[in-house]
Amino acid sequence: MKQLLTFLLLCSLTTLTFASDIQTGEDIEINERSTQNLYLVGGNVSVNSPVEGDLLVAGGNVHLKDSLLDDVLLAAGSLDLDAYCGDDLRMIAGEVNISQDILGDLIVTAGEVRIEKNVTIHGSVIALAGEIEIYGTVLGDVRAAGGEVEIHGDVQGRVDIRA
């Protein structure tokens, strides 16, 4: 975990600015609007208020519940995305459940990925996972590789599946 965290923090150094908030701890809860970039590392991470800057999270259980207006980069054991994402979402996770729209691209490596029925991904999806289920709409392309890949929703771009 330390090596992964070090890698993620090094990747983010190019965007690290003085207008940022860095928090670490076992339980992290963001309950106030943030206009800064947020860097969060914890066992349980919950973002319950809008984030107007970039968001970088490394956590065991991650719950994103309010609007994320810029890029999101995360590593998590489990992720529940119940928040609008206004730009790209990139992640490595064990289990991923996406139940709100993503304005940019979704790039994910995970054990399981599920995109719910009423979700629209406005960009493309690149997914590498053991199990991938897409019930929502993807306006761009889908490139997926996994043990099981199921597309029950609408894909308006090209589809490239390797299962």
Secondary structure as GFF3:
##gff-version 3
##sequence-region A 1 163
A	DSSP	alpha_helix	2	12	.	.	.	ID=ss1
A	DSSP	beta_strand	20	30	.	.	.	ID=ss2
A	DSSP	beta_strand	37	47	.	.	.	ID=ss3
A	DSSP	beta_strand	55	64	.	.	.	ID=ss4
A	DSSP	beta_strand	72	81	.	.	.	ID=ss5
A	DSSP	beta_strand	89	98	.	.	.	ID=ss6
A	DSSP	beta_strand	106	115	.	.	.	ID=ss7
A	DSSP	beta_strand	120	121	.	.	.	ID=ss8
A	DSSP	beta_strand	125	134	.	.	.	ID=ss9
A	DSSP	beta_strand	137	138	.	.	.	ID=ss10
A	DSSP	beta_strand	142	151	.	.	.	ID=ss11
A	DSSP	beta_strand	154	155	.	.	.	ID=ss12
A	DSSP	beta_strand	159	162	.	.	.	ID=ss13
###
